[in-house]
Amino acid sequence: MRVFYASTLFGAMSLAAAIDDGRFGEGRRVLVVSSNAAVPEVATPLDQAPGFAALRSRFDAVHSWNELIAPLHPSDWRARVIEVPMMERLIRSHWGLDGVEELVLESIAVPPARTIAGLVRDCPITVYSDGLMSYGPTRDPLPAEIFRRVTRLLHLDLVPGLTPLLLSEYGVPPEVLPGERFLAIVAEVAATAPDLPDARAVVLGQYLSALELLSAEEEAGLHETMLGALAARGHDHVLFKPHPAAGRRHARLLRAAAGRLGVRLSVAGESVPAEVCFAALRPELVVGCFSTGLVTARRYFGLPVASYGTGLVLERLTPYENSNRVPVTVVDALLPRLSADGSVEDPPPVELEELVRSVGYCMQPEAHPGLRPERIAFDARYFKRKRLETLGFLDRPTALSRLRRKIRAAM
């Protein structure tokens, strides 16, 4: 028996692609699903989302983590050490988890995946990537009883030539999932998904304010600027694809903005994967901040894409080791950038692998000493001066140099 965990349809599609590719062999498969939305009670459960029916046959049973721990939130609840043996027996008996051979998880550094790993013990763990996060270092140190069980990282080859840093400090080998398998799954899901309006441009929403990367007003302004830029490019019908965990506020605010701009705005269902929108519509342009969907649109569907707002997010990200830093850096350095007037320009050329490795080292220097470069040229877009000073790449300022800097800034 193998136990799988997924919180999004994108994750479930990745699992289905891995299963179809023979990565898990034969035997009973149990899927545990959760909704990690701010208010999961009003979100559509993954196993009830349009398109999940196409994936259901890969699993012998499906269980809800939310129902098991209700009314507690999946992103917050962890079993106390004294409760672990009791909770392990409860879960195994309640869901019939006898003889678990392998546990397959996404986002293992945080609950609920980390919680599940601590409760379903004594079996190997496979981690599968939830997008661009795989290219950044592991968010938080894992306890030995978890990292010693992790045997591999399955990931889509979103950025060819770039090797995931996730879990590499524990010697976990990455394995690439074939793109053709993933696209076959997308086609299956698209065949059962609701009809989508024939919009020729797509705006990908995220949940930046919920992550406290931007204020709610700033995120709404970001979406409105994207919409205005598309209007300036001549698009009078745009599809907004909200993030599954973002709620409905973004769509409501963007509808009001669309009215002011004279743009017809259609909204895709929260649980419809962005990749299904790409396959069904083949839009002329996909825009977003740093969504993984921007990369899948270009990599697997050959669609024109553009990012907007990455500079602001890079400036605001705190602390420096924030796990969103590498995804934002990859999108900012790799993809064309959209301006408010509708123009699109390529970013300055950069050696992406070198940049990502340097950023990854600065995020987690103790976990990745082998990534330390000989030097890092200060670039305020990707590095913080104080961080480089602390790590010895820049000399610490003297009182005189600080005074001179203040004088130059005031001139």
TORTORTOR-303704 format. One line per field, with one value per residue (C-alpha): residue in three letters; x, y, z. Coordinates in pm, whole numbers. Layout:
<sites>
vexgu = [Ala	...]
X = [X	...]
Y = [Y	...]
Z = [Z	...]
</sites>
This chain:
<sites>
vexgu = [Met	Arg	Val	Phe	Tyr	Ala	Ser	Thr	Leu	Phe	Gly	Ala	Met	Ser	Leu	Ala	Ala	Ala	Ile	Asp	Asp	Gly	Arg	Phe	Gly	Glu	Gly	Arg	Arg	Val	Leu	Val	Val	Ser	Ser	Asn	Ala	Ala	Val	Pro	Glu	Val	Ala	Thr	Pro	Leu	Asp	Gln	Ala	Pro	Gly	Phe	Ala	Ala	Leu	Arg	Ser	Arg	Phe	Asp	Ala	Val	His	Ser	Trp	Asn	Glu	Leu	Ile	Ala	Pro	Leu	His	Pro	Ser	Asp	Trp	Arg	Ala	Arg	Val	Ile	Glu	Val	Pro	Met	Met	Glu	Arg	Leu	Ile	Arg	Ser	His	Trp	Gly	Leu	Asp	Gly	Val	Glu	Glu	Leu	Val	Leu	Glu	Ser	Ile	Ala	Val	Pro	Pro	Ala	Arg	Thr	Ile	Ala	Gly	Leu	Val	Arg	Asp	Cys	Pro	Ile	Thr	Val	Tyr	Ser	Asp	Gly	Leu	Met	Ser	Tyr	Gly	Pro	Thr	Arg	Asp	Pro	Leu	Pro	Ala	Glu	Ile	Phe	Arg	Arg	Val	Thr	Arg	Leu	Leu	His	Leu	Asp	Leu	Val	Pro	Gly	Leu	Thr	Pro	Leu	Leu	Leu	Ser	Glu	Tyr	Gly	Val	Pro	Pro	Glu	Val	Leu	Pro	Gly	Glu	Arg	Phe	Leu	Ala	Ile	Val	Ala	Glu	Val	Ala	Ala	Thr	Ala	Pro	Asp	Leu	Pro	Asp	Ala	Arg	Ala	Val	Val	Leu	Gly	Gln	Tyr	Leu	Ser	Ala	Leu	Glu	Leu	Leu	Ser	Ala	Glu	Glu	Glu	Ala	Gly	Leu	His	Glu	Thr	Met	Leu	Gly	Ala	Leu	Ala	Ala	Arg	Gly	His	Asp	His	Val	Leu	Phe	Lys	Pro	His	Pro	Ala	Ala	Gly	Arg	Arg	His	Ala	Arg	Leu	Leu	Arg	Ala	Ala	Ala	Gly	Arg	Leu	Gly	Val	Arg	Leu	Ser	Val	Ala	Gly	Glu	Ser	Val	Pro	Ala	Glu	Val	Cys	Phe	Ala	Ala	Leu	Arg	Pro	Glu	Leu	Val	Val	Gly	Cys	Phe	Ser	Thr	Gly	Leu	Val	Thr	Ala	Arg	Arg	Tyr	Phe	Gly	Leu	Pro	Val	Ala	Ser	Tyr	Gly	Thr	Gly	Leu	Val	Leu	Glu	Arg	Leu	Thr	Pro	Tyr	Glu	Asn	Ser	Asn	Arg	Val	Pro	Val	Thr	Val	Val	Asp	Ala	Leu	Leu	Pro	Arg	Leu	Ser	Ala	Asp	Gly	Ser	Val	Glu	Asp	Pro	Pro	Pro	Val	Glu	Leu	Glu	Glu	Leu	Val	Arg	Ser	Val	Gly	Tyr	Cys	Met	Gln	Pro	Glu	Ala	His	Pro	Gly	Leu	Arg	Pro	Glu	Arg	Ile	Ala	Phe	Asp	Ala	Arg	Tyr	Phe	Lys	Arg	Lys	Arg	Leu	Glu	Thr	Leu	Gly	Phe	Leu	Asp	Arg	Pro	Thr	Ala	Leu	Ser	Arg	Leu	Arg	Arg	Lys	Ile	Arg	Ala	Ala	Met]
X = [0	113	-32	-34	-110	-225	-377	-435	-549	-206	-52	-300	-224	148	82	-130	152	402	169	111	488	533	713	513	459	153	-47	-319	-309	-473	-500	-528	-654	-670	-777	-529	-734	-771	-1131	-1135	-1500	-1609	-1353	-1428	-1262	-1003	-1189	-1504	-1329	-1418	-1169	-1079	-1306	-1050	-785	-998	-934	-565	-657	-836	-955	-969	-976	-1007	-748	-975	-1259	-1027	-888	-1188	-1236	-857	-681	-448	-174	-169	-232	53	32	219	503	306	10	199	165	-206	-271	-75	-293	-606	-517	-409	-727	-964	-834	-720	-355	-201	139	221	517	567	442	425	407	423	565	721	872	532	201	-1	258	513	244	142	506	536	223	262	602	837	816	1014	900	890	852	704	753	476	623	905	961	1167	1448	1493	1648	1440	1236	1297	1530	1366	1400	1618	1320	1177	1473	1637	1327	1315	1445	1375	1228	997	963	857	1143	1000	1331	1559	1916	1822	1867	1638	1796	1503	1624	1965	2135	2007	2144	1797	1827	1589	1398	1230	870	827	646	444	297	193	39	-158	-305	-389	-574	-774	-874	-952	-1190	-1408	-1369	-1645	-1645	-1430	-1507	-1305	-1076	-751	-551	-517	-429	-298	-386	-193	-243	37	-152	-244	128	192	417	198	-100	-446	-466	-130	-224	-553	-358	-121	-410	-570	-243	-208	-561	-499	-181	-372	-640	-364	-250	-600	-746	-1112	-1188	-963	-984	-885	-761	-760	-533	-719	-632	-699	-1074	-1312	-1218	-960	-1210	-1470	-1226	-1097	-1450	-1495	-1165	-1265	-1580	-1375	-1137	-1409	-1280	-1497	-1367	-1443	-1338	-1231	-1337	-1100	-1040	-982	-604	-432	-292	-645	-711	-395	-487	-845	-793	-439	-434	-223	-67	-51	44	102	346	557	306	439	163	369	644	414	239	567	741	461	220	455	250	376	401	497	548	453	536	834	1057	817	790	1168	1202	941	1037	1136	1320	1581	1533	1162	1088	923	1254	1383	1050	1032	1397	1354	1049	1204	1531	1386	1059	964	837	509	487	177	152	123	477	672	1051	1295	1491	1866	2071	2187	2340	2031	2186	2466	2214	1984	2273	2405	2062	2009	2340	2258	1919	2055	2437	2465	2266	2447	2813	2911	2712	2923	3060	3398	3225	2883	2845	2595	2265	1997	1726	1836	2059	2045	2358	2346	2314	2624	2812	2718	2834	3163	3102	3107	3307	3107	3060	3256	3100	3261	3131	2781	2795	2909	2625	2370	2513	2496	2137	2038	2194]
Y = [0	353	668	986	1341	1634	1975	2099	1955	2047	1823	1543	1567	1540	1228	1077	1144	971	674	637	654	354	540	363	11	-195	-223	-40	341	572	945	1195	1536	1868	2224	2476	2783	3053	2937	2576	2532	2748	2612	2326	2007	1867	1539	1732	1967	1955	1731	1515	1241	1187	1110	912	572	588	559	286	520	895	1049	1409	1546	1844	1619	1419	1716	1955	2221	2272	2421	2188	2453	2511	2183	1957	1666	1721	1476	1299	1258	1108	735	776	977	728	442	649	733	381	225	497	479	117	199	-141	-218	124	72	434	781	1037	1404	1759	2057	1833	2121	2254	2119	1927	1724	1746	1650	1346	1241	1244	1033	775	646	356	379	553	895	1025	1401	1545	1905	2164	2387	2641	2589	2282	2505	2674	2535	2348	2601	2467	2200	1859	1630	1324	1088	1248	1341	1000	843	1063	862	1084	1409	1382	1704	1844	1982	2334	2507	2284	2290	2400	2140	2149	2253	2120	1845	1835	1905	1562	1390	1329	1262	1448	1254	1424	1344	1325	1627	1409	1216	1538	1675	1352	1400	1764	1649	1398	1662	1920	1676	1667	2030	2291	2491	2802	3138	3215	3479	3549	3657	3511	3675	3433	3525	3423	3488	3732	3925	3606	3524	3882	3954	4249	4425	4335	4677	4629	4286	4419	4703	4450	4263	4586	4702	4367	4401	4760	4654	4383	4638	4864	4572	4547	4262	4329	3986	3848	3534	3564	3241	3283	3076	2784	2914	3283	3306	3516	3870	3911	3821	4059	4351	4274	4269	4625	4726	4560	4771	5089	4974	4861	4501	4193	3977	3607	3414	3050	2824	2830	2457	2456	2417	2691	2422	2321	2684	2686	2361	2467	2830	2855	3225	3485	3603	3477	3728	3696	3781	3472	3188	2847	2864	3119	2861	2568	2788	2857	2523	2280	2479	2713	3019	3380	3485	3796	3871	4185	4296	4070	4367	4485	4136	4089	4420	4324	3962	3908	3737	3679	3301	3332	3024	3233	3406	3152	3121	3501	3518	3252	3421	3768	3663	3421	3558	3873	4162	4341	4720	4914	5059	4710	4681	4360	4348	4066	4079	4155	3844	3647	3309	3164	2859	3067	3323	3063	2883	3213	3316	2968	2987	3329	3196	2887	2913	2658	2396	2456	2550	2382	2639	2933	3119	3293	3630	3783	4113	4327	4350	4510	4328	3983	4040	4246	4443	4348	3981	3998	4184	3921	3641	3816	3909	4283	4478	4604	4982	5215	5522	5738	5525	5530	5909	5935	5705	5924	6237	6077	5967	6319	6487]
Z = [0	-83	71	-139	-30	-247	-177	-534	-864	-1005	-742	-809	-1182	-1109	-901	-1179	-1429	-1200	-1147	-1522	-1574	-1345	-1064	-790	-917	-832	-512	-325	-349	-94	-160	127	18	199	136	276	182	446	501	380	477	182	-68	-307	-178	-418	-465	-562	-806	-1177	-1348	-1046	-1179	-1457	-1193	-947	-1106	-1008	-640	-449	-173	-109	241	361	603	673	786	1010	1204	1181	1304	1312	1008	810	783	1158	1336	1445	1686	2009	2071	2343	2103	1807	1896	1970	1652	1442	1567	1508	1149	1062	1204	1077	719	715	658	727	579	427	191	86	170	-114	-10	-143	52	317	516	632	762	672	478	759	1009	804	770	1149	1195	918	1023	949	570	294	171	-185	-220	-536	-639	-621	-890	-889	-515	-602	-733	-396	-77	177	371	722	863	881	1182	1129	1163	849	624	667	512	201	-95	-399	-531	-832	-1029	-1362	-1572	-1562	-1633	-1842	-1719	-1368	-1092	-786	-457	-254	-16	-183	152	260	-50	-197	-572	-808	-1073	-1371	-1463	-1842	-1982	-2221	-1927	-1758	-2078	-2126	-1777	-1854	-2166	-1960	-1706	-1976	-2144	-1831	-1718	-1764	-2086	-2067	-2231	-2544	-2391	-2575	-2269	-1919	-1587	-1325	-970	-660	-290	-219	48	235	242	363	66	-34	119	-10	-179	-348	-478	-613	-777	-931	-1094	-1213	-1373	-1553	-1682	-1793	-1974	-2159	-2253	-2387	-2604	-2753	-2547	-2474	-2322	-2048	-1835	-1469	-1314	-935	-714	-548	-200	-263	-209	-417	-320	-597	-868	-725	-719	-1067	-1207	-1083	-1243	-1571	-1579	-1548	-1822	-2060	-2060	-2046	-1762	-1727	-1417	-1425	-1142	-846	-882	-1260	-1310	-1508	-1738	-1837	-1933	-2145	-2321	-2391	-2490	-2633	-2528	-2703	-2377	-2018	-1749	-1376	-1099	-1032	-1065	-1167	-1429	-1623	-1664	-1747	-2008	-2184	-2126	-2205	-2421	-2607	-2509	-2485	-2121	-1926	-1558	-1369	-1016	-946	-867	-596	-446	-445	-264	-2	65	427	575	307	339	249	38	-235	-314	-567	-757	-787	-889	-1159	-1311	-1289	-1453	-1708	-1843	-2037	-1824	-1879	-1835	-1736	-2088	-2235	-2370	-2308	-2280	-2220	-1892	-1902	-1983	-1681	-1605	-1439	-1274	-1123	-998	-842	-673	-532	-405	-262	-77	67	181	358	387	667	477	147	213	-114	-312	-190	-495	-492	-523	-562	-741	-552	-738	-524	-720	-600	-300	17	103	470	377	156	429	688	458	379	15	90	344	637	612	836	996	725	436	588	608	247	138	317	155	-193	-130	-26	-333]
</sites>
